[in-house]
Amino acid sequence: MTASGAATRTACLWVPDWPVVAALVVAGLGPEVPAAVTGGPGGRIVAVSAPARSAGVRRGMRRREAQGRCPDLQLWTADDARDAREFEPVAVAAETVVSGLEIARPGLLLLPSGGAARYHGSEHDLARELTEQVAVRTGHECQVGVADGFLAAVLAARDDAVVPPGDSRDYLAPRPAAVLVHARPADRALTELVDLWRRLGVRTLADLAALPDAAVAARFGDLGVWAQRLARGQDVRPPARRRLVEDLTVTEELDPPAHRVDVATFAARRLAERLHDDLHRRGLACGRLRITARAVDPVTGEARTLERLWRTDDTLGGLSAARITDRVRWQLEGWLTASSLGQGEQPAPIAGLSLAAEEVAPAGALQPRLWGPGAGEDLRARRAVERVQALLGGDAVLTVRLQGGRDPRDRVQLVPYGEQVPPERDPDRPWPGALPPPAPSVVLPEPVPAHVLDADGRPVVVGVRLAVSGEPARVVVPEEAAGGGSDGADGGASGGADDDGAWAGLDAAVVDWAGPWPVAERWWTSRGKRRVFLQVVVDGPAGRPGELTLGLLLSSAAGAWSLEALYD
């Protein structure tokens, strides 16, 4: 990777389902065993082996459901340290082919392909050599992809493909924007941003790449800029507008040398705090963390250098001392445990440690905010919700999600918080007869009886040929009607407690109207519904000063009108 941000040829080595593979290795089981790893809120499935997938186990399932589909399923909890420790032999095997590799995360390596491809003959030869060396030296199957830029290389590895130079943008263009999560799988902010883009009509990477740079930066901030660069097949870091700051390095000698991981980690924590303080004091962020250890051979007494480069992508946020310590601890466990050593080889005690923050650049506007997600409010809210779930059960906290349907109420799906439940109706399928946008901001839990009157005070009736008996002139909601709101079909929240019953007693003149739209669902069954919808704009209700007009969604079935939803 280059600090300039221009797309470079990058090879990506990916071991599918790595958390499961690492757990199987530690347990001494083979790849033919159906297995899965659980983690996150509710202990859901986060990684699945191929045999378990063939039995119907999927990510996001509850443990009980997964075991019901596959009774022989072996389950382990997520363990970042285990994943990183067991991945070290894979990195060592890849380093016999290419030097200067980066660990993006356990299970995913990034390697410079230019010189290595020329040495081995071609990029296809390089990919084949990497795959063979990892298989011979570790017994793990991996996939290698080569492309311009980070995201294209990651997706090429998942396809086991080599993307020709200059074709990465076209390779990425037709893919859904949701594939961005492969660049940062555990980032909820990115997942939420992708969902927002989907609702705004930005569904593919081509749509995202075509947006104006200034508009993306203003509306979606640094995360949006980062995602757009990936969508265009560019490297993660933007072009430098000035010379990058020199790398920061902190070093400490261990006397006596550390034979155990906990002793070395204690020293690493001090180094991590020093490095973090240096970055924070200077207002800097780093893109890569280089971990260097000086190991002393226990037999000959000769010193050798162990070095590994971890990718942090930390132009998007502060790299805390705890996160630095975690990466160092994982790497030390890989160096000091037998799983990363050859047959009969003894772990070499660590006599010195060095941490270097590379690709250092000004952090700019990445300082913590006074409010919002940057101030930790999102994290605190999620923790509070998870505590409520732990006390009351997983189904006690529901969130709103879009699904397919023709009217706003049908498009709302309530799912348990944190649960990956497939929509009952696919929102991307065509829904003939669906109401036109925009979606209402407030959808009433149950339709409220209403009256639609013409200029003479007579009820407006819609005939079988969709002809109205008169132009709507007035809308009346009886005083005894009780209103309320739920999340709208566009994800907007209801007006809250102040809206409960606020529309009872509404009597307002119609300013404008549109429709009617007929909707006939399951007309061939006894439970079929035949309705017509009408959109009207009325004078604002009394008691809400400044609200001159109000949009209503009305429906008529069997000659009776109902208030369905409200527009801002």
C-alpha positions as CSV (number, residue, x, y, z in Angstrom):
1,M,0.0,0.0,0.0
2,T,1.1,3.5,-0.7
3,A,0.6,6.6,1.4
4,S,-0.4,8.5,-1.7
5,G,-3.6,6.6,-2.0
6,A,-3.1,5.7,-5.7
7,A,-4.4,2.2,-6.4
8,T,-1.6,-0.4,-6.3
9,R,-1.6,-4.1,-7.3
10,T,-2.4,-5.9,-4.2
11,A,-2.6,-9.7,-3.5
12,C,-5.0,-10.8,-0.8
13,L,-4.8,-14.2,0.8
14,W,-8.0,-15.3,2.5
15,V,-8.7,-18.5,4.5
16,P,-12.5,-19.0,4.4
17,D,-14.3,-19.4,7.8
18,W,-11.0,-18.7,9.7
19,P,-12.5,-18.5,13.2
20,V,-14.0,-22.0,12.8
21,V,-10.7,-23.3,11.2
22,A,-8.7,-22.0,14.2
23,A,-11.1,-23.5,16.7
24,L,-10.9,-26.9,14.9
25,V,-7.1,-26.8,15.0
26,V,-7.0,-26.0,18.7
27,A,-9.5,-28.8,19.4
28,G,-7.5,-31.3,17.2
29,L,-10.5,-31.9,14.9
30,G,-10.5,-32.2,11.1
31,P,-12.2,-30.0,8.5
32,E,-14.9,-32.6,7.9
33,V,-16.4,-31.9,11.4
34,P,-19.5,-29.6,11.3
35,A,-18.6,-26.6,13.4
36,A,-19.5,-23.0,14.2
37,V,-18.3,-20.1,16.3
38,T,-20.7,-18.0,18.4
39,G,-20.3,-14.4,19.5
40,G,-21.9,-11.0,19.8
41,P,-25.3,-10.2,21.4
42,G,-27.2,-13.3,22.3
43,G,-24.4,-15.6,21.4
44,R,-25.4,-16.0,17.8
45,I,-23.5,-17.9,15.1
46,V,-20.8,-15.7,13.5
47,A,-18.8,-18.2,11.5
48,V,-19.8,-21.6,10.0
49,S,-17.7,-24.4,8.5
50,A,-18.6,-25.9,5.1
51,P,-20.1,-29.2,6.5
52,A,-22.3,-27.2,8.9
53,R,-23.5,-24.9,6.0
54,S,-24.5,-28.0,4.0
55,A,-26.6,-29.0,7.0
56,G,-28.4,-25.7,6.9
57,V,-26.5,-23.7,9.6
58,R,-26.2,-20.0,8.8
59,R,-24.6,-17.0,10.3
60,G,-26.9,-15.0,12.6
61,M,-28.8,-18.1,13.8
62,R,-29.4,-18.8,17.5
63,R,-27.5,-21.7,19.0
64,R,-30.6,-23.7,19.6
65,E,-31.8,-23.4,16.0
66,A,-28.4,-24.2,14.6
67,Q,-28.1,-27.4,16.8
68,G,-31.6,-28.3,15.8
69,R,-30.6,-28.3,12.1
70,C,-27.3,-30.0,12.8
71,P,-27.3,-32.2,16.0
72,D,-23.6,-33.0,15.6
73,L,-22.6,-29.3,15.4
74,Q,-19.5,-28.4,17.4
75,L,-19.7,-25.0,19.0
76,W,-17.0,-22.6,20.3
77,T,-17.2,-19.0,21.5
78,A,-15.4,-16.3,19.5
79,D,-11.8,-15.8,20.6
80,D,-9.7,-13.1,18.8
81,A,-6.5,-14.2,20.6
82,R,-7.0,-17.8,19.4
83,D,-7.7,-16.7,15.8
84,A,-4.6,-14.5,15.7
85,R,-2.3,-17.0,17.4
86,E,-3.3,-19.9,15.0
87,F,-3.0,-17.6,12.0
88,E,0.7,-17.0,12.5
89,P,1.8,-20.2,10.8
90,V,-0.3,-19.1,7.7
91,A,1.6,-15.8,7.7
92,V,4.9,-17.5,8.0
93,A,4.0,-19.8,5.1
94,A,3.0,-16.8,2.9
95,E,6.2,-15.0,3.9
96,T,8.2,-17.8,2.2
97,V,6.7,-16.5,-1.1
98,V,6.3,-12.8,-0.6
99,S,8.0,-10.5,2.0
100,G,6.4,-7.4,3.5
101,L,2.9,-8.8,4.1
102,E,0.3,-7.1,6.3
103,I,-2.3,-8.8,8.5
104,A,-5.6,-7.1,7.9
105,R,-7.3,-9.4,10.4
106,P,-6.8,-13.1,11.3
107,G,-7.7,-15.0,8.2
108,L,-6.9,-12.2,5.8
109,L,-3.4,-11.2,4.5
110,L,-2.4,-8.4,2.2
111,L,0.7,-8.7,0.1
112,P,2.5,-6.5,-2.5
113,S,2.2,-8.3,-5.8
114,G,4.3,-6.3,-8.2
115,G,7.9,-7.7,-7.6
116,A,6.7,-11.1,-6.4
117,A,4.6,-11.6,-9.6
118,R,7.5,-10.7,-11.8
119,Y,9.7,-13.1,-9.8
120,H,7.3,-16.0,-10.0
121,G,6.3,-15.3,-13.6
122,S,2.8,-13.8,-13.4
123,E,0.2,-12.9,-10.9
124,H,-1.6,-16.3,-11.5
125,D,1.7,-18.1,-10.8
126,L,2.1,-16.0,-7.6
127,A,-1.5,-16.9,-6.5
128,R,-0.8,-20.6,-7.2
129,E,2.5,-20.6,-5.3
130,L,0.9,-18.9,-2.2
131,T,-1.9,-21.4,-2.2
132,E,0.4,-24.4,-2.5
133,Q,2.8,-23.1,0.2
134,V,0.0,-22.5,2.7
135,A,-1.5,-25.9,2.0
136,V,1.9,-27.8,2.3
137,R,3.1,-25.9,5.4
138,T,-0.1,-25.6,7.4
139,G,-2.7,-28.0,5.8
140,H,-5.2,-25.1,5.4
141,E,-6.9,-24.3,2.1
142,C,-6.8,-20.7,1.1
143,Q,-7.9,-18.5,-1.8
144,V,-5.8,-15.7,-3.4
145,G,-7.0,-12.7,-5.4
146,V,-5.1,-9.9,-7.0
147,A,-6.5,-6.5,-8.0
148,D,-6.0,-2.8,-7.9
149,G,-6.9,-1.5,-4.4
150,F,-7.9,-3.0,-1.1
151,L,-11.6,-3.8,-1.6
152,A,-11.1,-5.2,-5.1
153,A,-8.3,-7.5,-3.8
154,V,-10.5,-8.7,-0.9
155,L,-13.4,-9.6,-3.2
156,A,-11.1,-11.1,-5.8
157,A,-9.7,-13.4,-3.0
158,R,-13.3,-14.5,-2.2
159,D,-13.8,-15.2,-6.0
160,D,-10.3,-16.8,-6.2
161,A,-9.6,-14.5,-9.2
162,V,-7.0,-12.2,-10.7
163,V,-8.5,-8.9,-11.9
164,P,-6.5,-7.3,-14.8
165,P,-4.8,-4.0,-14.1
166,G,-7.1,-1.1,-14.5
167,D,-10.3,-3.2,-14.4
168,S,-10.9,-3.0,-10.7
169,R,-13.5,-0.3,-10.9
170,D,-15.5,-2.2,-13.5
171,Y,-15.1,-5.4,-11.4
172,L,-16.6,-3.6,-8.4
173,A,-19.3,-1.6,-10.1
174,P,-22.2,-4.1,-10.3
175,R,-21.7,-5.4,-6.8
176,P,-24.1,-4.4,-4.1
177,A,-22.9,-1.7,-1.7
178,A,-23.3,-4.3,1.1
179,V,-20.0,-6.0,0.1
180,L,-18.2,-3.1,1.8
181,V,-18.6,-4.9,5.1
182,H,-16.0,-7.4,3.9
183,A,-13.5,-4.6,4.3
184,R,-14.5,-4.1,8.0
185,P,-16.8,-7.0,9.1
186,A,-17.3,-5.9,12.7
187,D,-18.1,-2.2,12.0
188,R,-21.7,-1.5,12.9
189,A,-21.4,2.1,11.7
190,L,-20.5,0.9,8.3
191,T,-23.4,-1.6,8.3
192,E,-25.8,1.1,9.2
193,L,-24.4,3.4,6.6
194,V,-24.8,0.7,3.9
195,D,-28.4,0.3,5.0
196,L,-29.0,4.0,4.8
197,W,-27.6,4.1,1.3
198,R,-29.9,1.2,0.3
199,R,-32.9,3.2,1.5
200,L,-31.6,6.3,-0.4
201,G,-31.3,4.3,-3.6
202,V,-27.5,3.9,-3.6
203,R,-27.6,0.1,-4.1
204,T,-24.4,-0.7,-6.0
205,L,-20.8,0.3,-5.7
206,A,-21.2,2.0,-9.1
207,D,-24.0,4.2,-7.6
208,L,-21.7,5.1,-4.7
209,A,-18.7,5.8,-6.9
210,A,-20.7,8.1,-9.1
211,L,-21.8,10.5,-6.3
212,P,-20.0,13.9,-6.1
213,D,-17.0,13.8,-3.7
214,A,-18.0,17.0,-1.9
215,A,-21.6,15.7,-1.3
216,V,-20.4,12.4,0.1
217,A,-17.9,14.2,2.5
218,A,-20.6,16.7,3.6
219,R,-23.4,14.2,4.1
220,F,-21.6,11.0,5.2
221,G,-18.3,12.2,6.7
222,D,-15.0,10.3,6.8
223,L,-16.6,6.9,6.7
224,G,-18.5,7.8,3.5
225,V,-15.3,9.1,1.9
226,W,-13.5,6.0,2.8
227,A,-16.2,3.8,1.4
228,Q,-16.4,5.8,-1.8
229,R,-12.7,5.4,-2.4
230,L,-13.0,1.6,-2.0
231,A,-15.9,1.6,-4.4
232,R,-13.8,3.3,-7.0
233,G,-11.1,0.6,-6.7
234,Q,-8.6,3.0,-5.0
235,D,-6.5,2.4,-1.9
236,V,-7.9,3.2,1.5
237,R,-5.8,6.2,2.2
238,P,-6.7,9.5,0.4
239,P,-3.9,11.4,-1.5
240,A,-1.7,13.3,0.8
241,R,-2.1,17.1,0.5
242,R,1.2,17.6,2.4
243,R,4.1,15.5,3.4
244,L,3.2,12.7,5.8
245,V,4.5,12.9,9.3
246,E,7.4,10.6,10.1
247,D,6.6,7.2,11.7
248,L,6.6,7.0,15.4
249,T,8.5,4.2,17.2
250,V,8.6,3.2,20.9
251,T,11.1,0.5,22.2
252,E,11.7,-1.3,25.4
253,E,14.2,-3.9,26.5
254,L,13.1,-6.9,28.6
255,D,15.6,-7.9,31.2
256,P,15.4,-10.8,31.9
257,P,13.9,-12.0,28.5
258,A,10.2,-13.0,28.7
259,H,9.4,-16.7,28.3
260,R,5.7,-16.3,28.9
261,V,3.1,-14.3,27.0
262,D,1.7,-12.6,30.1
263,V,5.1,-11.2,31.0
264,A,5.8,-9.9,27.4
265,T,2.2,-8.5,27.3
266,F,2.8,-6.5,30.4
267,A,5.7,-4.7,28.7
268,A,3.7,-4.4,25.5
269,R,0.9,-2.6,27.4
270,R,3.4,0.1,28.6
271,L,4.7,0.5,25.0
272,A,1.1,0.7,23.7
273,E,0.3,3.5,26.2
274,R,3.4,5.4,25.2
275,L,2.6,5.1,21.5
276,H,-1.0,6.0,22.0
277,D,0.0,9.1,24.0
278,D,2.5,10.2,21.3
279,L,-0.2,9.9,18.6
280,H,-2.8,11.6,20.7
281,R,-0.6,14.4,21.8
282,R,0.4,15.2,18.2
283,G,-3.1,14.8,16.8
284,L,-2.1,11.9,14.5
285,A,-3.6,8.6,13.3
286,C,-1.8,5.6,11.8
287,G,-2.7,3.2,9.1
288,R,-0.4,0.3,10.0
289,L,1.2,-1.0,13.2
290,R,4.6,-2.7,12.9
291,I,5.4,-5.1,15.8
292,T,9.0,-6.1,16.1
293,A,10.5,-8.4,18.7
294,R,14.1,-9.4,19.4
295,A,14.1,-13.1,20.4
296,V,17.1,-14.9,21.9
297,D,17.7,-18.5,20.8
298,P,17.6,-20.6,24.0
299,V,20.4,-22.9,22.8
300,T,22.9,-20.7,20.9
301,G,22.1,-17.4,22.6
302,E,21.9,-15.7,19.2
303,A,19.4,-13.0,18.7
304,R,16.9,-12.9,15.8
305,T,14.3,-10.4,14.8
306,L,10.6,-11.3,14.5
307,E,8.5,-8.8,12.7
308,R,4.9,-8.5,11.7
309,L,2.8,-5.7,10.2
310,W,-0.9,-5.2,11.2
311,R,-3.3,-3.1,9.2
312,T,-5.3,-0.7,11.4
313,D,-7.2,1.5,8.9
314,D,-7.1,4.0,11.7
315,T,-7.7,7.1,9.6
316,L,-11.3,6.5,10.6
317,G,-11.0,6.7,14.4
318,G,-8.7,6.7,17.4
319,L,-6.5,3.7,17.9
320,S,-6.8,3.2,21.6
321,A,-4.0,1.8,23.8
322,A,-6.2,-1.2,24.5
323,R,-6.5,-2.0,20.8
324,I,-2.8,-1.7,20.3
325,T,-2.2,-4.0,23.3
326,D,-4.6,-6.6,21.9
327,R,-2.8,-6.7,18.6
328,V,0.6,-7.0,20.2
329,R,-0.7,-9.7,22.6
330,W,-2.2,-11.8,19.7
331,Q,1.1,-11.5,17.9
332,L,3.2,-12.5,20.9
333,E,1.0,-15.5,21.5
334,G,1.7,-16.5,17.9
335,W,5.5,-16.2,18.4
336,L,5.7,-17.8,21.9
337,T,3.4,-20.8,21.4
338,A,4.2,-24.1,19.8
339,S,1.5,-23.8,17.1
340,S,3.6,-21.3,15.2
341,L,6.9,-23.2,15.5
342,G,8.4,-26.1,13.6
343,Q,8.6,-29.7,14.9
344,G,10.9,-29.8,17.9
345,E,11.5,-26.1,17.9
346,Q,11.4,-24.3,21.2
347,P,9.9,-20.9,21.7
348,A,12.6,-18.2,21.9
349,P,12.3,-15.7,24.8
350,I,11.6,-12.1,23.9
351,A,14.4,-9.8,24.9
352,G,13.1,-6.6,23.3
353,L,10.0,-5.1,21.9
354,S,9.4,-2.3,19.4
355,L,6.1,-0.7,18.2
356,A,6.0,1.5,15.1
357,A,3.0,3.5,13.9
358,E,3.3,3.7,10.1
359,E,1.4,5.6,7.5
360,V,1.1,8.4,10.1
361,A,-1.0,11.3,9.0
362,P,-2.8,14.2,10.7
363,A,-6.0,13.0,12.4
364,G,-7.8,16.1,11.3
365,A,-11.5,16.1,12.2
366,L,-11.3,12.7,13.8
367,Q,-11.2,14.0,17.4
368,P,-14.1,12.8,19.6
369,R,-17.4,14.7,19.1
370,L,-19.3,16.5,21.9
371,W,-22.4,14.3,21.1
372,G,-23.6,11.6,18.7
373,P,-21.9,8.3,17.9
374,G,-18.4,9.8,18.1
375,A,-19.0,10.6,21.8
376,G,-19.9,6.9,22.6
377,E,-23.7,7.4,22.7
378,D,-24.3,4.6,20.2
379,L,-22.2,2.2,22.2
380,R,-23.9,3.1,25.5
381,A,-27.3,2.7,23.9
382,R,-26.5,-0.7,22.5
383,R,-25.2,-1.9,25.9
384,A,-28.4,-0.7,27.6
385,V,-30.5,-2.5,25.0
386,E,-28.5,-5.7,25.4
387,R,-28.9,-5.5,29.2
388,V,-32.7,-5.2,28.8
389,Q,-32.6,-8.3,26.5
390,A,-30.6,-10.2,29.0
391,L,-33.2,-9.4,31.7
392,L,-36.4,-9.8,29.7
393,G,-35.4,-12.2,26.8
394,G,-34.3,-11.8,23.2
395,D,-37.8,-11.1,21.9
396,A,-38.5,-8.3,24.4
397,V,-36.7,-5.6,22.4
398,L,-37.8,-5.2,18.8
399,T,-36.4,-3.1,16.0
400,V,-38.0,-2.0,12.7
401,R,-36.8,-3.2,9.3
402,L,-38.1,-2.7,5.8
403,Q,-39.7,-5.6,3.9
404,G,-41.8,-5.9,0.8
405,G,-45.4,-4.8,0.6
406,R,-48.0,-2.5,-1.0
407,D,-49.0,-0.3,1.9
408,P,-46.9,1.2,4.7
409,R,-48.0,-1.1,7.4
410,D,-47.2,-4.2,5.4
411,R,-43.7,-2.9,4.8
412,V,-42.8,-2.7,8.5
413,Q,-41.3,-5.8,10.0
414,L,-40.5,-6.0,13.7
415,V,-37.5,-8.3,14.5
416,P,-35.7,-9.0,17.8
417,Y,-32.8,-6.5,18.3
418,G,-29.5,-7.9,16.9
419,E,-31.2,-10.9,15.2
420,Q,-30.4,-11.5,11.5
421,V,-33.9,-12.6,10.4
422,P,-34.6,-12.8,6.7
423,P,-37.5,-10.5,5.6
424,E,-40.9,-12.2,5.3
425,R,-41.3,-10.4,1.9
426,D,-38.3,-9.4,-0.2
427,P,-38.3,-5.5,-0.5
428,D,-36.3,-5.7,-3.8
429,R,-39.0,-7.5,-5.7
430,P,-41.6,-5.6,-7.7
431,W,-44.8,-4.9,-5.9
432,P,-47.5,-3.9,-8.4
433,G,-50.0,-1.5,-6.9
434,A,-47.6,-0.3,-4.1
435,L,-48.1,3.2,-2.9
436,P,-45.8,5.8,-4.6
437,P,-43.1,7.5,-2.6
438,P,-42.4,9.3,-0.3
439,A,-43.2,6.9,2.5
440,P,-45.2,8.2,5.5
441,S,-43.3,9.3,8.5
442,V,-45.8,7.9,11.0
443,V,-47.8,4.7,10.5
444,L,-50.6,4.2,13.0
445,P,-50.6,0.8,14.7
446,E,-54.2,0.3,13.7
447,P,-56.3,2.3,11.2
448,V,-58.4,5.0,12.8
449,P,-62.0,5.6,11.5
450,A,-62.4,8.8,9.5
451,H,-64.9,10.6,7.3
452,V,-64.1,12.1,3.9
453,L,-66.7,14.7,2.9
454,D,-67.2,16.7,-0.3
455,A,-68.0,20.5,-0.5
456,D,-71.7,19.8,0.3
457,G,-70.9,17.7,3.4
458,R,-71.8,14.4,1.8
459,P,-69.5,11.3,2.2
460,V,-67.1,10.8,-0.7
461,V,-67.6,7.3,-2.3
462,V,-65.3,5.6,-4.6
463,G,-67.1,3.5,-7.3
464,V,-66.1,0.2,-8.9
465,R,-64.5,2.1,-11.8
466,L,-62.5,4.2,-9.3
467,A,-64.6,7.3,-9.9
468,V,-65.1,9.5,-6.8
469,S,-68.6,10.8,-6.1
470,G,-67.2,14.3,-5.4
471,E,-63.9,16.1,-4.8
472,P,-62.7,15.6,-1.1
473,A,-63.2,18.9,0.7
474,R,-63.0,17.9,4.4
475,V,-61.5,15.2,6.5
476,V,-63.0,14.4,10.0
477,V,-61.6,12.0,12.6
478,P,-64.2,11.3,15.3
479,E,-63.4,12.4,18.8
480,E,-63.5,8.9,20.2
481,A,-60.8,7.7,17.8
482,A,-57.4,6.9,19.5
483,G,-54.3,7.4,17.5
484,G,-50.7,6.3,17.9
485,G,-47.6,5.8,15.9
486,S,-45.0,3.2,15.0
487,D,-41.9,3.5,12.9
488,G,-42.7,4.6,9.4
489,A,-41.9,2.5,6.3
490,D,-38.9,4.7,5.6
491,G,-37.4,3.9,9.0
492,G,-38.5,7.3,10.6
493,A,-39.7,7.2,14.1
494,S,-43.2,8.2,15.2
495,G,-43.8,11.5,16.9
496,G,-43.7,9.8,20.3
497,A,-46.1,10.0,23.2
498,D,-47.3,13.5,22.2
499,D,-48.8,12.0,19.0
500,D,-51.0,9.4,20.9
501,G,-54.6,10.4,20.2
502,A,-53.5,13.8,18.8
503,W,-55.5,13.2,15.6
504,A,-58.7,12.3,17.4
505,G,-61.2,15.1,16.7
506,L,-59.4,16.3,13.6
507,D,-61.6,18.4,11.4
508,A,-59.7,20.1,8.6
509,A,-60.2,21.4,5.1
510,V,-58.6,19.5,2.2
511,V,-56.0,21.7,0.4
512,D,-55.0,19.1,-2.2
513,W,-55.4,15.4,-2.9
514,A,-54.2,12.6,-5.2
515,G,-55.6,9.1,-6.0
516,P,-57.4,6.9,-5.5
517,W,-55.1,3.9,-5.9
518,P,-56.7,0.4,-5.8
519,V,-55.0,-2.5,-4.0
520,A,-56.5,-6.0,-4.3
521,E,-54.5,-8.6,-2.4
522,R,-55.4,-12.3,-2.4
523,W,-58.7,-11.5,-4.0
524,W,-59.1,-15.2,-4.9
525,T,-59.3,-16.2,-1.1
526,S,-61.9,-15.5,1.6
527,R,-59.3,-13.5,3.4
528,G,-58.5,-11.2,0.5
529,K,-58.4,-7.4,0.9
530,R,-59.8,-4.8,-1.6
531,R,-59.0,-1.2,-0.7
532,V,-58.4,2.1,-2.3
533,F,-55.9,4.7,-1.0
534,L,-56.2,8.4,-1.1
535,Q,-53.5,11.0,-0.2
536,V,-54.7,14.3,1.0
537,V,-53.2,17.5,2.3
538,V,-55.2,19.3,4.9
539,D,-54.9,22.5,7.0
540,G,-52.8,21.8,10.1
541,P,-54.7,20.6,13.2
542,A,-55.5,23.0,16.0
543,G,-53.0,23.2,18.8
544,R,-50.0,22.7,16.5
545,P,-48.9,26.3,15.6
546,G,-46.6,26.7,12.7
547,E,-47.9,23.5,11.0
548,L,-49.9,25.0,8.2
549,T,-50.5,21.8,6.3
550,L,-50.6,18.1,7.0
551,G,-50.4,15.0,4.8
552,L,-52.7,12.1,5.5
553,L,-53.0,8.7,3.9
554,L,-56.6,7.4,3.9
555,S,-58.0,4.1,2.8
556,S,-61.5,3.0,1.9
557,A,-62.8,-0.6,2.2
558,A,-66.5,-1.5,1.9
559,G,-67.4,2.2,1.8
560,A,-65.8,3.1,5.1
561,W,-62.8,5.4,5.3
562,S,-59.8,5.0,7.7
563,L,-56.8,7.1,8.6
564,E,-53.7,4.9,7.9
565,A,-50.7,7.1,8.2
566,L,-49.3,10.7,8.4
567,Y,-46.8,12.6,6.3
568,D,-44.4,15.2,7.6
